[in-house]
Amino acid sequence: MLAGRLAVTEGVYTATAVRGLAEANDVDMPICAAVCDVVEGRASVRDVIGQLMQRPLKAED
């Protein structure tokens, strides 16, 4: 995915680390997980947007 990029892509290398920290500390970070899925080629942007939009609404603490 990144091979054809001509511009700087922020967060590509830190997204996996952040996801690992979130999982280790039992913190739900669905946007970070979605970014990882796209960057690592497991899902398309269209797929993750659909998944994120289907999450139930809840108040933030």
Secondary structure, DSSP 8 states (H G I E B T S, - for coil): --TT--S--TTHHHHHHHHHHHHHTT---HHHHHHHHHHTTSS-HHHHHHHHHTS------
